[in-house]
Amino acid sequence: MRIAESGLAAGPVRMRQPPLRLPLADILCALIFAFFAVQGAIPGIAPGQALEATNAAPTPLMRIGGIASQVVIDGTILLFLLKDARLLARRILSLGYAALFAALVIFSTLWSIDPLLTLRRSLAFTLAGFFGLWFASRFPLRRQISILMLSMVLLALGAAFVAVCFPQIGLDHSPGHHSDWQGVFTQKNACGRIMVLATAVVLCQRRLTIPRLAALSLFVFVLVMSGSRGAWLIEAAVFVLSLLLRLMRRMEQRGRVLLGLAAAVLTAAMAAAAVLFLSQLTGLLGRDATLSGRTAIWTQVWSFIRKQPWLGYGYGAFWQGIHGPSFRVAATVHFIVFHAHNGFLEIWLDLGAAGLLLFLLTYLRAWRRLWPALRRGQIDQAAWPLFLLVLIALYDLDENTLLIYNGLFWVLYVSALAHIEGLAAGRRAEMPPPSFRDEIPSETVDAPHPLLSY
């Protein structure tokens, strides 16, 4: 057959762009992450701490809707976990100290000052951790990032929409911040924190395409409108880290080692300078030297830690507003407090020195296993967990981001630990597990995700 007869001479074949189709699992995961990002406080269904901050009374919709939304999210997670129970059973032991940390959270019910509250919250906390492990085990890293991108874009657009169209909900209600955006979140700092995380999701990727740059611009805009100055400072650190990683991609192994060591020394020096010149730094950020009353909270928290230093007061049991021992803290600082405003003190308060030690072991183990990957030049595989470890360390200095039963950072922390263990074991971190590969054609395993190809 001649070429003309076969139709191949009519001109070059034009490749059609594949349609943008998202699997149902991706959409459900993105919505679950959005739920955790707002800590279960869907706009109109606010948690108790948001109601006390605004002096608003709970409505029947808040009670019914809050329970219903939690049941739907937990039920969906359970379906995912049961479907891949064998996969989770194989991977859970790889978490090591993190699995022991989650077990300690549950066992703290035995000595908690409010056992029923600890039991309820610890089960939700453990379920969220299992979801993080499932997420890392079920999807390759590229697909994980695309799902997180989808969730972050939805949150940013929702925050802007609510702040502009429903200012009574979308603007912060704390004194002096009535023009700051909180959007779909319960507070401006929560909005800023998630937007910083969203920028890290974009910057951890090698290529900054036009859609990714558009998403990055959206995240930075919402971050600025949140008025969270602490988030602005951490955002600057995120961009610096992104620049360092891009330099590492261009270096040989010796250069990467030197750059990593220099960055560590510089970080330590900057931390020491921040402690020595705290008053000047807070003045530049427009904040007082007490960090908006945080230093007074830390003093009170430390006095309670000294009373029960080894096992703490039980997970999630200490902070109950005007009830229990937290009332004494509120009476001293003259406002309602719902956490220690320091993630490390929060762990010590809830789980004692035993819990803090287990967390530090998980964190240091993650860095010890991540460093060889950076040294070998596996920047693409190591970038996302690296960003997350840095953000957890920075944010838990004056907030509590990790020890939240409906919080996003715990889920992502567990998934990052599972991914890091995969890197250390020499697995192909960008490939799905065997059980997942059987469900899709082999020629599409390495194909880019729909959200990553546009």
matplotlib code that plots the C-alpha trace (Angstrom):
import matplotlib.pyplot as plt

x = [0.0, 1.3, 1.6, -0.9, -3.5, -3.0, -3.9, -0.6, 0.4, -2.4, -0.3, 1.2, -0.9, -2.2, -2.1, -5.2, -5.0, -6.5, -9.7, -9.4, -11.0, -10.5, -11.0, -13.6, -10.9, -9.0, -12.0, -13.0, -9.4, -9.3, -12.6, -11.3, -8.1, -10.3, -12.3, -9.1, -7.8, -10.7, -10.5, -14.0, -15.5, -17.4, -18.7, -21.9, -21.0, -18.4, -16.7, -17.1, -13.9, -15.0, -18.4, -16.8, -14.5, -17.4, -19.9, -22.3, -24.8, -24.8, -27.7, -29.4, -27.8, -24.4, -25.0, -26.6, -24.4, -21.3, -22.0, -23.3, -20.2, -17.9, -19.8, -19.5, -15.8, -15.0, -17.2, -15.5, -12.1, -13.1, -14.3, -10.9, -9.1, -11.1, -10.6, -6.8, -6.6, -3.8, -1.8, -2.0, -1.1, 2.1, 3.0, 2.1, 5.2, 7.4, 6.2, 8.0, 7.9, 5.0, 2.8, 3.9, 3.0, -0.5, -0.9, 0.1, -2.6, -5.2, -3.7, -3.7, -7.4, -6.4, -5.0, -6.9, -8.7, -11.6, -11.5, -14.5, -13.4, -9.9, -11.3, -13.5, -10.8, -8.0, -10.0, -10.5, -6.8, -5.8, -8.3, -6.8, -3.3, -4.4, -5.8, -2.4, -0.7, -3.3, -2.8, 0.9, 0.6, -2.2, -0.9, 2.4, 3.9, 3.0, -0.6, -0.5, 0.7, -2.0, -4.7, -3.3, -3.2, -6.9, -7.8, -5.7, -7.2, -10.7, -9.9, -8.3, -11.2, -13.7, -11.9, -12.0, -15.6, -16.8, -14.7, -16.0, -19.6, -20.3, -18.1, -20.0, -18.5, -15.4, -13.8, -11.9, -13.8, -10.9, -10.3, -8.2, -8.5, -11.9, -10.7, -8.5, -9.7, -10.5, -12.6, -13.7, -11.5, -12.3, -9.5, -7.2, -4.1, -5.6, -6.2, -2.7, -1.2, -3.1, -2.1, 1.6, 1.1, -0.5, 2.4, 4.7, 2.6, 3.3, 7.0, 7.9, 7.4, 10.2, 8.3, 6.3, 3.8, 1.3, -1.5, 0.8, 1.9, -1.7, -2.4, 0.7, -0.5, -3.9, -2.4, -0.1, -3.0, -5.2, -2.3, -1.7, -5.4, -5.4, -3.2, -1.4, 2.1, 3.5, 2.4, 4.1, 7.4, 7.1, 6.1, 9.4, 11.2, 9.2, 10.5, 14.1, 13.8, 12.4, 15.4, 17.9, 16.3, 16.5, 20.2, 20.6, 19.2, 22.0, 24.8, 27.0, 26.9, 29.6, 28.0, 24.6, 26.3, 28.0, 24.9, 22.8, 25.3, 25.6, 21.8, 21.7, 24.3, 22.6, 19.2, 20.7, 22.3, 19.1, 17.2, 19.7, 19.4, 15.6, 15.8, 18.3, 16.5, 12.9, 11.5, 13.0, 11.7, 8.2, 8.2, 9.0, 6.1, 3.7, 3.4, 4.2, 7.1, 4.6, 3.7, 0.0, 0.0, 1.7, 4.5, 2.0, 0.2, 3.5, 4.3, 0.9, 1.2, 4.7, 3.3, 0.8, 3.3, 5.5, 2.6, 2.2, 5.4, 5.7, 2.3, 0.4, -3.3, -4.6, -5.0, -7.3, -8.5, -6.8, -8.3, -12.0, -12.6, -13.9, -14.2, -11.5, -7.9, -7.8, -10.1, -7.1, -5.1, -7.9, -8.3, -4.6, -4.3, -7.8, -9.1, -10.3, -7.4, -7.9, -4.3, -0.8, 0.2, 3.3, 3.1, 5.9, 4.4, 1.0, 2.4, 4.1, 0.9, -1.3, 1.1, 3.9, 7.6, 6.9, 4.8, 7.3, 10.2, 8.3, 7.5, 11.1, 12.2, 9.9, 11.0, 14.7, 14.4, 12.6, 15.5, 18.1, 16.4, 15.7, 19.2, 20.8, 18.1, 19.0, 22.7, 22.1, 20.2, 16.7, 15.3, 12.0, 11.2, 12.4, 11.1, 7.6, 8.4, 11.2, 8.8, 6.4, 9.0, 10.2, 6.7, 5.9, 9.0, 8.3, 4.6, 4.7, 6.9, 3.9, 0.9, -0.3, -0.6, 0.2, -1.8, -5.3, -7.7, -9.3, -6.1, -4.5, -0.8, -1.0, -2.4, 0.3, 3.0, 2.1, 2.0, 5.4, 6.9, 5.6, 7.0, 10.4, 10.5, 9.9, 12.8, 15.1, 14.1, 15.0, 11.4, 10.3, 8.5, 6.9, 5.2, 1.9, 1.9, 1.3, -2.4, -3.0, -1.0, -3.3, -6.3, -4.9, -3.3, 0.4, 1.1, -0.5, 1.3, 4.0, 1.7, 1.3, -1.8, -4.5, -4.0, -0.2, -0.4, -2.2]
y = [0.0, 3.4, 6.2, 8.4, 5.6, 5.0, 8.6, 9.3, 11.8, 14.2, 16.0, 15.5, 13.8, 16.2, 14.9, 15.7, 17.0, 14.4, 15.6, 16.9, 14.0, 13.4, 10.1, 10.0, 9.0, 12.2, 14.4, 12.7, 13.0, 16.7, 17.3, 15.3, 17.4, 20.6, 19.3, 18.8, 22.2, 24.0, 21.6, 20.3, 23.8, 24.1, 27.7, 27.9, 24.8, 26.3, 24.5, 25.6, 27.6, 29.8, 30.4, 31.5, 33.8, 35.5, 35.3, 33.5, 30.8, 27.4, 26.7, 23.4, 23.4, 23.6, 20.7, 18.5, 19.6, 19.2, 15.7, 14.8, 16.2, 14.3, 11.1, 11.5, 12.2, 9.4, 7.0, 7.8, 7.3, 4.0, 2.8, 3.7, 1.9, -1.2, -1.5, -1.5, -3.1, -5.5, -2.7, -0.7, -3.7, -4.1, -0.4, 0.5, -1.1, 1.2, 4.2, 3.0, 5.7, 7.5, 4.3, 4.3, 8.0, 7.3, 4.4, 6.6, 9.1, 6.3, 4.8, 8.3, 7.7, 5.6, 8.5, 11.4, 14.0, 13.5, 9.9, 10.0, 13.2, 11.8, 8.5, 10.3, 12.6, 10.0, 7.7, 10.5, 11.4, 7.8, 7.5, 10.7, 9.2, 6.0, 8.1, 9.8, 6.4, 5.1, 8.3, 7.8, 4.1, 4.3, 7.1, 8.0, 11.3, 13.2, 12.3, 13.2, 16.7, 17.1, 16.1, 18.6, 21.3, 20.7, 21.0, 24.1, 25.9, 25.1, 26.4, 29.6, 30.3, 29.6, 31.9, 34.8, 34.1, 34.0, 37.0, 39.2, 38.0, 37.1, 39.4, 38.6, 35.1, 35.7, 38.5, 38.0, 39.0, 39.5, 43.1, 45.2, 42.8, 43.3, 43.8, 40.7, 37.7, 34.4, 33.1, 29.5, 29.2, 30.1, 32.7, 34.7, 32.9, 29.6, 31.1, 32.3, 29.0, 27.0, 29.5, 29.1, 25.3, 25.8, 27.8, 25.0, 22.5, 24.6, 25.3, 21.7, 20.9, 21.2, 23.0, 26.2, 26.1, 28.9, 27.2, 26.6, 30.2, 31.3, 29.1, 30.5, 34.1, 33.2, 31.7, 34.6, 37.1, 35.4, 35.1, 38.9, 39.6, 37.4, 39.9, 37.1, 38.6, 35.4, 33.6, 36.3, 35.6, 31.9, 32.4, 34.2, 31.1, 28.9, 30.9, 30.8, 27.0, 26.7, 28.7, 26.4, 23.3, 24.7, 25.4, 21.8, 20.5, 22.1, 21.0, 17.9, 15.9, 17.8, 21.1, 19.9, 18.8, 22.1, 24.0, 21.9, 22.4, 26.1, 26.4, 24.5, 26.8, 29.9, 28.8, 28.2, 31.6, 33.3, 31.5, 32.7, 36.2, 36.1, 35.1, 37.8, 40.5, 39.4, 42.8, 44.5, 41.7, 41.8, 45.6, 45.3, 42.8, 45.1, 42.8, 43.2, 41.5, 39.1, 37.7, 38.7, 37.1, 33.9, 34.2, 34.5, 31.4, 29.5, 30.4, 29.1, 25.9, 25.2, 25.4, 22.7, 20.5, 20.5, 18.9, 16.0, 15.9, 12.3, 11.3, 14.6, 15.2, 13.0, 13.8, 16.7, 16.8, 19.9, 22.7, 23.0, 26.7, 27.9, 24.3, 22.3, 23.5, 25.6, 28.1, 29.0, 29.8, 31.9, 33.7, 34.6, 35.9, 37.4, 35.6, 32.1, 29.8, 26.6, 25.4, 26.1, 28.2, 26.0, 22.6, 21.1, 22.4, 21.0, 17.5, 17.7, 18.9, 16.2, 13.2, 14.2, 13.8, 10.3, 11.8, 14.6, 12.1, 9.9, 12.8, 14.1, 10.5, 10.5, 14.0, 13.3, 9.9, 11.6, 14.1, 11.3, 9.4, 12.4, 13.8, 10.9, 11.4, 15.1, 14.2, 11.8, 14.4, 13.0, 16.5, 15.9, 13.0, 14.8, 18.3, 17.9, 16.1, 18.6, 21.5, 19.9, 19.1, 22.7, 24.1, 21.9, 23.1, 26.8, 26.8, 24.8, 27.4, 29.7, 27.5, 24.0, 22.4, 18.8, 17.5, 18.3, 15.4, 17.1, 18.9, 18.7, 18.7, 15.4, 13.7, 15.1, 14.4, 10.7, 10.5, 12.3, 9.8, 6.9, 8.5, 9.1, 5.5, 4.4, 6.5, 5.0, 1.5, 2.1, 1.8, 3.7, 6.5, 7.7, 4.4, 3.1, -0.2, -3.5, -3.6, -0.2, -0.9, -3.9, -1.5, 0.7, 0.0, -0.4, 2.2, 4.9, 4.3, 6.8, 9.2, 12.6, 13.3, 15.3, 18.3, 18.1, 18.2, 21.5]
z = [0.0, -0.9, 1.7, -0.2, -0.1, 3.6, 4.4, 6.0, 3.3, 4.2, 6.8, 10.2, 12.8, 15.4, 19.0, 20.8, 24.4, 26.7, 28.4, 32.0, 33.9, 37.6, 39.2, 42.0, 44.5, 43.8, 44.2, 47.5, 48.8, 47.9, 49.8, 52.8, 52.9, 52.6, 55.6, 57.6, 56.5, 58.1, 61.1, 60.4, 60.7, 57.5, 57.1, 59.1, 61.1, 63.5, 66.4, 70.0, 70.1, 67.1, 68.8, 72.0, 70.1, 68.4, 71.4, 69.1, 70.2, 68.4, 66.2, 65.5, 62.0, 63.6, 65.9, 63.3, 60.4, 62.4, 63.4, 59.9, 58.2, 60.6, 60.0, 56.2, 56.3, 58.7, 56.8, 53.6, 55.2, 56.6, 53.2, 51.8, 54.6, 54.5, 50.8, 51.2, 54.7, 53.6, 52.1, 55.3, 57.4, 55.4, 55.7, 59.3, 60.8, 58.6, 60.6, 63.7, 66.4, 64.7, 65.2, 68.9, 69.1, 67.8, 70.2, 73.1, 72.1, 72.5, 75.7, 77.3, 77.8, 80.8, 82.8, 81.1, 83.3, 80.8, 79.6, 77.3, 75.6, 75.1, 73.7, 71.2, 70.0, 70.0, 67.8, 65.3, 65.5, 64.8, 61.9, 60.4, 60.7, 59.0, 56.2, 55.8, 55.6, 53.1, 51.0, 50.8, 50.1, 47.5, 45.3, 43.7, 44.8, 41.7, 42.1, 45.8, 44.9, 42.3, 44.8, 47.3, 44.6, 43.8, 47.5, 48.1, 45.0, 46.2, 49.7, 48.3, 46.0, 48.7, 51.1, 48.6, 47.8, 51.4, 52.4, 49.6, 49.4, 53.1, 55.1, 58.3, 58.0, 55.9, 57.9, 61.1, 64.3, 66.7, 67.8, 65.4, 62.6, 61.2, 57.6, 57.6, 55.7, 57.4, 54.5, 55.0, 58.1, 61.7, 62.1, 60.0, 61.2, 60.1, 56.7, 56.4, 57.6, 54.9, 52.2, 53.2, 53.0, 49.6, 48.2, 49.4, 47.4, 44.3, 44.9, 45.7, 42.0, 39.5, 36.7, 37.3, 34.5, 33.8, 35.8, 38.7, 38.7, 38.6, 41.6, 43.4, 42.8, 44.2, 47.3, 47.9, 47.4, 49.9, 52.3, 52.1, 52.7, 55.7, 57.5, 59.3, 59.8, 61.2, 58.1, 55.9, 57.7, 57.2, 53.6, 53.1, 54.5, 52.1, 49.1, 50.4, 50.8, 47.3, 46.0, 47.8, 46.4, 42.9, 43.4, 44.7, 41.5, 39.6, 41.9, 42.2, 45.4, 47.2, 46.4, 47.7, 51.0, 51.5, 50.7, 53.1, 55.9, 55.2, 55.3, 58.6, 60.2, 58.9, 60.2, 63.7, 63.6, 62.6, 65.3, 67.9, 66.6, 66.7, 70.4, 71.2, 69.3, 69.9, 70.9, 67.8, 65.5, 66.9, 66.6, 62.8, 62.5, 64.3, 67.3, 70.9, 72.8, 74.4, 71.0, 71.5, 75.0, 74.0, 76.5, 79.4, 78.1, 77.9, 81.5, 82.7, 80.6, 82.0, 85.5, 84.7, 82.8, 86.0, 87.9, 85.5, 83.5, 82.4, 80.9, 80.8, 81.2, 78.4, 74.7, 74.0, 77.6, 79.1, 77.0, 77.6, 77.6, 80.9, 82.2, 83.9, 84.5, 81.3, 83.1, 85.4, 82.3, 80.9, 84.2, 84.2, 80.7, 80.6, 77.4, 76.5, 75.4, 73.4, 73.0, 74.2, 71.2, 70.9, 69.4, 71.5, 74.8, 73.6, 73.1, 76.5, 78.2, 76.6, 76.5, 78.8, 78.2, 76.8, 74.0, 73.3, 73.1, 70.6, 68.4, 68.5, 67.5, 64.5, 63.5, 63.8, 62.1, 59.2, 58.7, 59.1, 56.3, 54.1, 54.1, 52.0, 49.4, 49.2, 49.0, 46.1, 44.2, 44.6, 45.0, 43.3, 45.6, 48.8, 48.2, 49.4, 52.7, 53.3, 53.0, 55.4, 58.0, 57.9, 58.1, 61.1, 63.0, 62.2, 62.9, 66.1, 67.7, 68.3, 67.2, 67.6, 64.1, 64.7, 67.7, 66.3, 65.7, 62.7, 61.6, 58.2, 59.3, 61.2, 58.1, 55.9, 58.4, 58.5, 54.7, 54.5, 57.0, 54.9, 51.8, 53.4, 54.6, 51.0, 49.9, 52.6, 51.6, 48.0, 46.7, 43.6, 45.4, 42.2, 41.4, 42.9, 44.9, 43.1, 44.2, 42.6, 39.4, 38.7, 38.4, 35.6, 32.2, 32.5, 29.9, 32.0, 35.2, 34.4, 32.5, 34.0, 36.1, 34.3, 36.6, 36.0, 32.3, 31.9]

ax = plt.figure().add_subplot(projection="3d")
ax.plot(x, y, z, "-o")
ax.set_aspect("equal")
plt.show()
